[in-house]
Amino acid sequence: MTEAAPLAHGFPSGPWELVLEWLAGGPNQCLFTLSTLDNGAPDARTLVLSEVSREGFFFHTDVASRKVAQIDANPHVALTVLDLVNARQLVVQGTAARATPDEIAQAYRDRGPYLQQLAWMNTHEFAALDQHEREERWARFSAERPGGFVQPDGWTGFVVRPTRLTFWLGSLDTASRRVEYSAASEGWKAAFRAG
């Protein structure tokens, strides 16, 4: 997608320069809220942002999760990344599609041991156990796999390709504002919006 002339005040003409600047922490470095539709009603939950690139925003989950069924029924989603330290927020609207098997496998390898084990044990049945039994089972599962964890069969991933990105910038010295980039046939349209 082509980019128009740069915006005023040093903002780039397209969103990716800002995205990659704001989310420069590497794989699995920030959380975001994923919003989906559940039979027309909004639903939301917090996830780890596995990766971001010019291809899109990647996240991973269990194939049996409610969010997967919702995305399969309606792939239009929103992602909200909140950065309280820098008084910034990024809202991404777009379409989610299944990631490739190679990307899913790489994303699993990039996760630390806790998140790898979580992919195995984060089930409704495990959630229903009392805390003591949860801790015992967690420790036993880990001890039985001293060489690490292989990717579970039910682990999948999505890439969200954005159609609109809204960057909110807070300020203690003046009004907050948003910079909004919308996909258009000729490239990205950019505009300033009130905060």
Beta strands, then each sheet from edge to edge (+ up, - down):
strand 1: 30-38
strand 2: 41-49
strand 3: 51-53
strand 4: 56-62
strand 5: 76-83
strand 6: 88-98
strand 7: 155-169
strand 8: 177-184
strand 9: 187-194
sheet 1: 2+ 1- 5+ 6- 7+ 4- 3+
sheet 2: 2+ 1- 5+ 6- 7+ 8- 9+
end
